[in-house]
Amino acid sequence: MTEKQNNNINMALSEKQIIDLVLVAHPMMFRNAVGYGIATNPKAIHKLKNGGYLVDKGTPIRFGLIAGSSDMIGFEPVVITQDMVGKKIAIFQSIEIKTEHDKLSKDQRKWNKAVMDAGGIIEVWHDKGGVVEILRGEEIV
């Protein structure tokens, strides 16, 4: 919900709600979950009585892009002019989602600067008490 769409609601939005709003505005964005896990055969995973799991063997894996990379990545199709009249190019786009009390980390600012310096589009969609504030470019590096 942008400020225009949300005049009377002052409830904090969840990350999922903000992501849903991003996808309406930017359908070519994709979730970029960054983390670590174990790749293994399902037969090597055993559920314990305490609710935890025991993994007999596996290979550590890292998924997503680098630490600090945005919650959502994708591209913005753009029609350019002159020598490529009528052709579309895709400009890399990176959108960070922040709920009401979240702030950008040092790694996230570094990522934003790298994307912006390379000519990509960067945005932070930040919940401000039920209203999404959209920050762009120099505002967030």
N, C-alpha and C positions, 0 to 999 in steps of 0.2 A: 504494500500500500504506500503510495506516495502521499505527500502532504495534502495534495488536492483531493485524493481519493479517501482520505481519512481525517475528517474534520472533528469527529466527536469521540473517537476511540482512543483511550490512553492506557491500553494494556500492552505490556511487553510482548514482543513477537519472539517465537522460537527460531532457531537456526533453520529448521525445515520450512517454516512459513516464509522466511526471507528468501530461501533458495527457490521456493515455488514462485515467488514474485520475480526473481531474476529470470527464471525460465520462460515466463510470459513475455518479458521484455527482450530476452536474448535466447532464442531457442537453440542456438548452436553452442551452448555452454554445456560442459560435462563436469561431473563431480570428480574432484582430485583428492581422494583420501590418502594421506601420507602416514606411513607407519611401518611396523615390523611384525612378522609372524613366523610361523613354521609351516613349511610345505611337507606334507607327509601322506602316507596311505591312511585312509580312514580306519583301517584295522589296527593301526598303531596308536589310536587315541582311546583312552579308557576313562570313563566318568567315575569319579570318586564319590564316596558317600557324603562327603562334606560339600559337594556341588562343584568341586574343582575338577581338573582333568590331568591325567598323566599321559605324556607322549613318550612312547618307547624310543622312537628315532625320527629324525626329520632334518630338513635343511633350512637354516634361517634364511628368510627372504625379506627384502625391503620392497614396499609398494608405494605407488604414487611418485610424484616428482621429488625434488630436493626439499629439505627442511626449509620452511619459510614460504614455499610456493603457495599460491592462493587456493582457496576452497574450491573454486570453479575455474576451469580453463576452457578455451575454445577459440573461436574466431568470429570476426565481424566481416561479412562480405561487403566489399566496397567497389563501386564502379569508378575507374580512374579515367583520366582524360588524355588528350593528345595522341602520343604514339601507340597507346593501347585503348583507343576509344571503344567503348562498349564491352570491353572485357572486364571480368570481375577478378579481383584478387582477394585473398583472405588475409586479414591483419590479425595477428595473435592477440587474444584478449584474456585478461586475468581479472577475476572478481573475487575479492575477499569478503566473507560474510562475518559480521560482528553483531552479537546480541547486545542488549542494553548496556552492560557494564564491561564489555570486552574492549581491549586496546590492541593495536598493532605491536608485534614484537620487533626486535632489531632485525631478525632474519626476514620477517615479512616486509619491512621497509627496504631492506637490501634487494629482495626479489622484485618489489615494485619498481625500484630505481632501474634495475637491470632491464626489465621488460620495457619501461618507458624509454630508456636510452637507446634500445634497439628498435624503437618505432612502434611498439605494441600499445594496446589500450589497457589502462589499469583503472579499476574502480574499487571502492570499498562501499558496501551497502551496510549501513549501521542503523540498528534500531534505536530510536530516540523516544522511548515511551509509547510505542505503537505507531510511530511515524518513521518511515525509512528515509534516512538522509543518504544521498548518493554523493560520495566524494570522488573526484577525478584528478588525474595527472599530478601536477606539482603540489596539490593539497595533501597528498598522502605519501610523499617520499621523505 
